[in-house]
């Protein structure tokens, strides 16, 4: 394989890593919103349902922020790497 193909594969692999974190963050936060808006219940205990809903929202937001930070960091590194290769 040529160096250009390997660089492309490497860049998309890095993008897949932060996309995976963003996906799980969006999934958890969406579950939180769904649980708040619908009548779906995990169990008979109302406090357990509320706890799971709050934890899904909290973990979803944390993963979203981590994913967005990793997105910016990765894309900056990829762009900086392109300029190094051009020189």
FENPEKA-V282689 format. One record per run of one state. SS is the DSSP state (H for helix, E for strand, - for the rest). FROM is the first residue (numbers start at 0). LEN is the number of residues. If there is no record, write none. Layout:
# FENPEKA-V282689
ss-><SS,SS>
from-><FROM,FROM>
len-><LEN,LEN>
This chain:
# FENPEKA-V282689
ss-><-,H,-,H,->
from-><0,2,37,45,86>
len-><2,35,8,41,1>
